[in-house]
Amino acid sequence: MSFKREQLEDGSVRLSSERCSFIYQRPRPGVVFLRIVGQDKGEFGYAPMDELREDICRYAPLELFIEMEESTGANLPVQEAWTEWFNHHRSNLKGVSILPRSKFMHFTAEVVKFFSRTGELIRVYLDPVPFDEALQRAAPDFVRHKPRG
């Protein structure tokens, strides 16, 4: 597992490997926006979930927004790890909104939602407009954009 963790100029955190990155932005306490770019083949282990540990400890229930518009995939062990994490932390989550880009990632998100047994706690959006509206309700001053680093 070879990846790098760095704090960016705007305060966000980036976990990155050769083929994938996770960028965490925290627009306000209890709200985390996560952008996933590329394909996660398991090189991060549990680090993407561990990055949320302090948010959950300090601010639960947490609202999590995951943009996978530039994500091309996640292998089965990665899907299983997220499924387990969502299932384990469902009482610490106020809601999870996921915006996938491709039909494959939409299907992947729906499978994770189903097997995590979280019901309507996880919402998977096909259209960015209601995703952005939900994000604005949670963090009115936050604008979804690519962070600089």
C-alpha positions as CSV (number, residue, x, y, z in Angstrom):
1,M,0.0,0.0,0.0
2,S,1.7,3.1,-1.2
3,F,-0.1,6.4,-0.9
4,K,0.6,9.9,0.4
5,R,-1.5,12.0,2.9
6,E,-1.1,15.8,2.6
7,Q,-2.8,18.9,4.0
8,L,-3.6,21.3,1.1
9,E,-3.4,25.1,1.2
10,D,-7.2,25.5,1.6
11,G,-7.2,23.2,4.6
12,S,-8.5,20.1,2.8
13,V,-6.8,16.7,3.1
14,R,-5.7,14.6,0.1
15,L,-4.9,10.9,0.1
16,S,-3.3,10.0,-3.2
17,S,-1.7,7.2,-5.0
18,E,-0.6,6.8,-8.6
19,R,-4.1,6.1,-9.9
20,C,-6.5,7.5,-7.3
21,S,-7.1,10.4,-4.8
22,F,-9.5,11.2,-2.0
23,I,-9.9,14.8,-1.2
24,Y,-11.7,15.7,2.0
25,Q,-13.1,19.2,2.6
26,R,-14.9,20.2,5.8
27,P,-17.2,23.1,5.1
28,R,-18.4,23.2,8.7
29,P,-18.3,20.9,11.8
30,G,-20.3,17.7,11.1
31,V,-20.2,18.0,7.3
32,V,-17.6,16.4,5.1
33,F,-17.4,16.7,1.3
34,L,-15.3,13.9,-0.3
35,R,-14.2,13.9,-3.9
36,I,-12.9,10.6,-5.3
37,V,-10.9,10.7,-8.5
38,G,-9.6,7.7,-10.3
39,Q,-9.7,4.0,-9.5
40,D,-9.2,2.7,-6.0
41,K,-7.7,-0.8,-6.2
42,G,-7.3,-1.2,-2.4
43,E,-3.9,0.6,-2.0
44,F,-5.3,2.8,0.7
45,G,-6.6,0.0,2.9
46,Y,-8.9,1.6,5.6
47,A,-7.2,5.0,5.4
48,P,-10.2,6.7,3.5
49,M,-12.5,5.6,6.3
50,D,-10.0,6.3,9.0
51,E,-9.8,9.9,7.8
52,L,-13.4,10.3,9.0
53,R,-12.7,9.0,12.5
54,E,-12.1,12.4,14.2
55,D,-15.2,13.9,12.5
56,I,-17.4,11.1,13.8
57,C,-15.8,11.3,17.3
58,R,-16.3,15.1,17.5
59,Y,-19.4,15.9,15.5
60,A,-21.6,12.8,15.1
61,P,-24.0,12.5,13.5
62,L,-22.0,13.3,10.5
63,E,-23.3,14.4,7.1
64,L,-21.1,12.9,4.3
65,F,-21.2,14.0,0.7
66,I,-19.3,11.9,-1.8
67,E,-18.6,13.1,-5.3
68,M,-17.5,10.2,-7.6
69,E,-17.9,12.1,-10.8
70,E,-14.3,11.5,-11.7
71,S,-14.1,8.0,-10.1
72,T,-13.7,5.2,-12.6
73,G,-14.1,2.3,-10.2
74,A,-13.4,0.5,-6.9
75,N,-12.6,-3.2,-6.7
76,L,-14.7,-5.7,-4.6
77,P,-12.6,-5.5,-1.4
78,V,-12.9,-1.7,-1.5
79,Q,-16.7,-1.9,-2.0
80,E,-16.9,-4.4,0.9
81,A,-14.8,-2.2,3.2
82,W,-17.1,0.8,2.6
83,T,-20.2,-1.4,3.0
84,E,-18.9,-2.6,6.4
85,W,-17.9,0.9,7.4
86,F,-21.4,2.4,6.6
87,N,-23.1,-0.5,8.4
88,H,-20.9,-0.1,11.5
89,H,-21.2,3.7,11.6
90,R,-24.9,4.1,10.6
91,S,-25.8,5.4,14.0
92,N,-23.0,8.1,13.7
93,L,-24.3,9.3,10.3
94,K,-27.0,11.8,9.7
95,G,-26.9,11.1,6.0
96,V,-24.7,10.1,3.1
97,S,-25.2,11.7,-0.3
98,I,-23.4,10.1,-3.2
99,L,-23.0,11.5,-6.7
100,P,-21.5,9.0,-9.2
101,R,-20.6,9.8,-12.8
102,S,-20.9,6.6,-14.6
103,K,-23.6,3.9,-14.6
104,F,-21.1,1.4,-13.3
105,M,-20.3,3.6,-10.3
106,H,-24.0,4.3,-9.8
107,F,-24.6,0.6,-9.6
108,T,-21.6,0.1,-7.3
109,A,-23.0,2.8,-4.9
110,E,-26.4,1.2,-4.9
111,V,-24.9,-2.2,-4.1
112,V,-22.9,-0.7,-1.2
113,K,-26.1,1.0,0.0
114,F,-28.1,-2.2,-0.2
115,F,-25.6,-4.5,1.6
116,S,-24.8,-1.9,4.3
117,R,-28.4,-2.2,5.4
118,T,-28.6,1.6,6.0
119,G,-32.0,2.1,4.2
120,E,-32.5,5.7,3.2
121,L,-29.6,6.9,5.2
122,I,-27.6,6.7,1.9
123,R,-28.9,8.6,-1.1
124,V,-27.4,8.0,-4.5
125,Y,-28.0,10.8,-7.0
126,L,-28.0,10.6,-10.8
127,D,-28.5,14.4,-11.2
128,P,-26.0,16.8,-9.7
129,V,-28.7,19.5,-9.0
130,P,-30.5,17.7,-6.0
131,F,-27.0,16.6,-4.7
132,D,-25.9,20.3,-4.8
133,E,-29.1,21.4,-3.1
134,A,-28.6,18.9,-0.3
135,L,-25.0,20.0,0.1
136,Q,-26.2,23.7,0.2
137,R,-28.7,22.8,2.9
138,A,-26.0,21.2,5.0
139,A,-23.3,23.9,4.4
140,P,-24.9,27.0,2.9
141,D,-21.6,28.8,2.2
142,F,-19.8,25.8,0.6
143,V,-19.2,25.8,-3.2
144,R,-18.3,22.5,-4.7
145,H,-15.1,22.9,-6.7
146,K,-11.8,21.3,-7.2
147,P,-9.4,22.3,-4.4
148,R,-6.0,23.8,-5.2
149,G,-2.9,22.1,-3.8
